[in-house]
C-alpha cells in the first residue's frame, strides 16, 4: 500500500504489516547536484596534491580522485534529512531508526550519476491500548515494624559498633574466612572448576544442615556443603564463588570449604557513648529513646522501599498485562548494526528479551504520560536537584545555605546526562502518583522477612 509522497522528491511508504514498513526514495540530479558541486569547490580550496599548490588543484582531478566519495556523502545527507522530515511530517512512531534494506537493494549508477532509488526498512511502534481506572488493581506492600524487628535492628547497631576478635571455633553468629573448591561426585576437585576465597556469615545461613556442618569448625578444618546454602541470594553467591549470576543458576556441584580464619563479633554496650555515636550528642539518652528512634528510622526507610517496590511491581504488571507485539526481526538487525561493539547472535538472543521488555515499558510509559497529560517543568527539575543536594548534605549533618545550594544545583544542571535522569525520575514519580489516584490499590502488611523476600524477587 503506497502512502504519502513527499512534495520535494518521490518518497513512497509501503506497509508490510502493522509493525514493518518499507520506504523508497527516488532522487533526481536536482536533489543533490548543487550540494555536490558546492562540496567539491569547498574541498578544492584546501586540497593538497603533489605538484599543486593548495587551492590550485584542477577541478577535473578533484572530481576524479574524490568525486565519488563526496557524491556518496552528500547523497547520504540528503537521504537522512528526507527520512527525518518524512517521519516527522507523517507522524510515524518508529522504533530504532530507518535501516537500508537487508538485501542492500538500490537503483543507482555511481559512475554516471543521474537518478537514484534507495530502499529502507522501518520498525513501527504498536498502538498502546491502556487506560488508568479502577479496573486496574495494584498491590502496595508495607513492612510491619514490630518489637522483634526493633530489637533486631538495635542488635545490628550494637554489632556495627562492636569489635571483631579471633575465635578458636565457629559459633552460630560468627564469620568464616574460607577457601572454596568445587568437587565432583567422588569429592575430588573438578579440573578447571571453581576456586575462590571469601567470607561466609554463619548467622545468615538458613539451611539447618549446612549451619550444623559449620558451627564448631576450627582453623584448617574442612566441610563439604551445597554452595547454594552459603549465601542469601544469587548475587552474593556469585561474588563468593567468583562466577557470574547466570552461572549460579547452573551450579549443581558441591564444594569443599577450608577454614582460613574465624571472626567473632563482640557487641558494643548500649550506653550513652554508643547513643551519641549513632545519633549525635544528647539526641538519645536511654534504651527506650533508642528503640523509639530506631522504629522511626525503620518506618521512614520502609516507606521509601515500599514506594520503590510499588513502582517496580507496577511496571512488571503493566508490561505483562498489556499485549504489545514488536517488530522483533527488524529490532534485532538494528541492534546488531548500531551496537558499539560486535554482538554475536548468541549474545543478541540472550539480551534481546531484556531489551524488548524495557522497550515495552517505554512505550507504555510514554502513552500514559501523554494520555494523562503529565508534565515536568524546568523549575520542577531544579527543585528536585536542590532537594537531593540538601538531603545529601543533611546525611552528614552539614547545613547548606540557599546561595551555595543554588550554585551546586546550577553545576549539576549543566550536565545533560544528570538532567535527563532527573526528568525521567520525576516523570516516573508522577506517573506512579497517577496510578495511585486512578487505580485500585490494595495495601498489604507483611513481615520484615516477607518484605525483603518480595524486594529480592
N, C-alpha and C positions, 0 to 999 in steps of 0.2 A: 504494500500500500504506500503510495507516494504522498508525502506531506510537504507543507510549507516550502516554497522555493525562495531563496534569498534574491533580493532585487538587484544586487551588485554582481553576483555571479551565480551560476547554476548549482544550488545545493539541494539535494533530494534525500529525504529520510524514508527508509523502508523498515517498518516494524516487523521483525521476525516473529516475535511473540510479545507478551506483556512485559517481559524483562530484558529483551535484547532487541537492538536496532542496528541498522547499517546506514551509514551516511556516505553519499558520494558527492565529491566536489569537483566541478569542472572549471578549469582555469583557462582563460584566453590570454593571449600575449598582453592585452591591455591591462590585465590584472596584476602583472608582475614586471613587465619590461621596463617601465620608468624607474622603479625601485632598483632593479638590477643595474641599469645604466648609472644611476647615482652612486651605487655602491662601488662599481668599477672605477669611476672617476675619483672617488674618495680614496680607494685603495692605491690608485696610481700616484697620488700625491706623496705617499710615504714609502712606496715600494722601492726596494734596493736590489738590483740585479747586477752581476758582473758586467762591466763595460758601460754602465749608465749611471748618471748622477741621480740622486733621489728626486723623484718627481718628473724625470725625463724619459722613463721607460715608455716605449711606444705602446699605444693602446692595443694594437693588434697582438703584441706579445703578452700584455696583461690578460687579454681575453683567452689567448692560447694556454697560458700557464694556470690561470686562476678562475677563468670564466665559469667553468662547470661547478666548482665548489661554491662560488659566490651565488650563482643561479640557484643551487640547491638550498643555500642558507636563506636567501630572500623568499623563495617559494615556501619554505618551511614556516617562515614568519607570517606570510600571508595566510597559509593554512591555519595556523594556530589562532590568529586573530579572527578569522572567519568562523572557525569552530566555536570559539568563545562567544562571539556575537550571536551566532545562530542558536546556541544553547540558551543564552540569556533572553533573546527576543521571543523564543518559543517556550520559555519557562519549563525547560526539561529538567527533571530531577534525576541527575545522573550519579552513578556510583563510580568512584575512581576517576579516571579521565579517559577521553577517547583514545583508542589504540588502532594503529594501522591493521588492516585485515591480516589474520594469521597466515594467509597464503601469499602475503606480500604483493597482492594484485594491484596493479596500476596501469594506466594507459598513458605512455609517455615516450617521447623521443628526445633524449637528453643531448644528442649530437646536433639535432636541428630543432630546437625548442619552438613549439607553437602552442598547441592545445595539450593540456594535461587533465587526466581524471584520476583522482585518488579515492580510496575506499577506507572507511574507518568503522570500527565496531564501538557501540555504546552499550554500557550496562545501565539499565533503568531501575530506579528505586521503586519498590512495590508501594501501593497505597496502604496507609495505616488506618484501620477502622477501629477506633477505640475512643470511648467516652468515659470520663470520670463521673461515676454516680454511685448511689447506694448499692447497686447490684454487685459492685466490686468489693470484696472483703479481704482485709489485710490483718495480720496478727502483729501486735506490739508486745514484745516480751519485756517483763520487768523483773529484776532480780530482788529477791527478798533479803533485806538486811536484818537478820535476826541476831540474837545474843551470841549464838555459837560462831557466826561469821565475824562479829566484832572481836570476840576472844581470839579467833584465829588470826585476825589482822594484827591485834596487839602483840601476839606471839611472834608474828613475822617481823614487826618493828624491833622487838627485842633481839631477834636473830640478826637483823640487818645491822644493828649497832653492837652486836656481840663480838666475841673474839674466836678465831679459829685456832684449834690446837691439834697436835698429832695424837692419834689414838692407836692403841695396840691391836684392838679388834673392832670390827664394824658393828655399830649399833643400828637400830632401825630408823634413825634420823640422820645418819652420817653421810658424808660424800666420799666416794671411792675414786681415786685416780687409777685408771686401768689401761692395759694394753689389750686390744681385741683382735682375734684371729678367726677367720671363717674356717669351719671344719666340715668334713664330709661325713657320710654315714658311719665310717669307721673311726670317727673322731680324730682324723688326721687333717693337717692344714690343707686347704684347697689351693692347688697350684694357680698362681695369679689371682687368688681370691682377696678378700678384704683384709687389710691390716691397718689398724688405726689406733690412736690413743685419745683418751678423753675422760670426761668426768661423768659418773653415774650417781644420781641423787636417790639414795635408797628410800628416803621419806616419801617420794612421789611414785614409787613403783606400786601398782595396784594388784598385780598378779601375786597371790599369796605364795605360790610355789617358788617363783623366781626370787621373791624377797627372802624367803627362808634359806635359799641357797647362798645369799649374800651376807646375811646377818651372821656375825661370828667369824667371818674371814679375817685372816691376818696378812701382813705384807708377804708377797710372793706366793700366796695361795691362789689356786685356780678354781674356776667353776664353769660348767657348760650350761648355757642358757639360750632361750629363744630371744633373739635381739629385739623383736617387736615389743617385748615387755620391759625394755630398758629405758624407754622414753615415753613422754605423754602424747606426742603426736609425730607425724611423719617428717615434718620439717626438722624437729630436734633430733630424730633418729638419723636422718640423712647427714646432719652435721657430725653426730657422734661416730658414724661409720665411715664418713668421708666419701659418700656417694651422692648421686642426685636424688631428688624427691621421687622421680619416676622409677628409679632403680629400686627404691624401697618397696614399691608395690609388688615387685617381682622377687623380692628377697625371701627365700624359703629355707636357707641353710641355718644350722645352729652356729653359735660362736663360742669360743673359749675366751674367758676373760682372765687376766692375770693382774692381781692387785699390786700396784706400784706405791700407793700411799693411802692413808685413811685420815680424813679430816673430820674433827668433831667440833660442833658449834656450841660455845658456851654463851647462854643467853645473857643479855645485858639486864641489869637490875632496873625495875620500874621505880625510878626515883626522880627527884627534881632535875638532876643533871641530864637525864635522858629526856624528860619533858621539854626542857629548854633547847636541847639539840634538835628535837623534832619540830617544834613549833615556834621557837623564839622565847626569850626570857619572859616569864610571868604569864604567858598565854594559857598554859595548863598547869595546875598546881596539885592535882591529886589523880588517882586512878579513875575515879568516876568521871572527872572532866576529860581525862584522856579518852575514855570509852565514848563519851558524847562527841568528841572531836573526830574520832575515828569513824563513828557512824555517819556523821555529816559528810566526811570526805568520801566514804564509800557510796553514799547516796548520790553525790554530785558526779562521781566517776561513772556509776552505773547508768545515770541519766544520759550522759554523753554516749556511752557504749550502746545503750538501747536505741538511741537515735541513729547511730551508725548502722546497727544491725537491722533496724527497720528499713532504712534506705537500701541496704544490700539485698534484703529478702524481697522487698517490693520490686526491685529491678528484676531479680530472678523470676518472680511470679509473673510479671508482665511479659518478659521475654518468652517464657514457656506457655503463657496463656494466649498470646497473640500470634496467629499464623502469618508469618512473613516469609514468602519464598524469595530467594536471592538468585541473581544470575551467576551461579557458582562457577561455571566453566570460565566465564569472562573474568571474574574477580581473581581466580587462581592465575590466569595468564597475566593479568595486570600486576598482581603481587610479585610474580617472578620477574617481570620486566622492569619493575620500578624499585625492587629491593636493593639497598645499598650493597649488600654482599650476596654472592651467588647462593641460591636457595635450591637444594635438591628436592626432587619430587617427594621423597620420604619426609623431609622436614616440612614441606608445604602441606602434605596431607595431615601431619600431626598438629601443626599450628593453625590450620585453617578454621577448624570448629571454634577455637577461641576468638579468632578474628571475626568470624561470622556472628558469634554471639554478641560481641561488642558493637558490631555494626548494626545489628537488630536493635540493640538498646539505644544507640544514637538516633536511629530513625523514629523509634517510639518517643524518645525524649523530645526531639525536635517537634514532632507532631503535637505532643501535649503542651509544650511551651507556646506554640503558635495558636493552637485551638483554645487555650485558656488565657491568652494574651498576657503571658508572664513577662515582665520587663526587669532589666537590671541596668541602672544608670551608672555613669562615671562616678558620680558622687557616692553611690552605694558601694562601689568598689573601694573608693578612697576610705570610707568609713570602716569597711571591713579590714582593710590593711592596717589602719591605725589601731583598731581594737585588738588585732592579732599581735601587733608590736607591743602594745601596752601590756597585754597578758603575758608575753614572754618576759618582759622586764619584771612584772609582778611576781613571777615564779621565784625570782632571786631576791625579792624584797627591795627592788630598786625602783624608786619613783622616777617618772619621766614627765617633764613639763610640756605644755602644748607646743611651744616653739620647737623643741627638739623632736617631739612626736611628728610634727608637720614635716620636718626635714627628713626624718627617717622614712616616712611614708612617700615623700617625693622621690627619694632614692630608689625605693622598691618599685614604684610605679614607672620608673624609667626603663624597667626590664620587661620586655614584651612577653616573655615566657611566663614570668611571675604573674603578670596581669591576666593573661589568658587563664591560668589556673584559678585565680580568684573569681573571674567571671563564671567559669564552669561550676565552681563550688557554690556560688550564690544562686545560679540557675537551678542547680540540683536541690539546694535547701528550699527554695521557693516552690519547686515542683512537689517536693515531699509535703510541704505545708498544704498545698492544694489538694493532694491526695487525702490527707488527714481531714480536711474540711468537707470534701465532697463524697468520700467513700465510707464504707462501714469499717470501723476499726475495733477489733476485738483485743482488749487488753488481757494479758495472761501473766499472772505472777508465778515465777518458778524459783527453785532453789539456786544458790550460787553455782553449784556444780552443773546443774542443768543449763544455766545461763552460759557458763563457759563452754560447755559442750556444743550448744547451739551456735556460739560465736565462732567456733573452730570448724564448723561444717557448713 
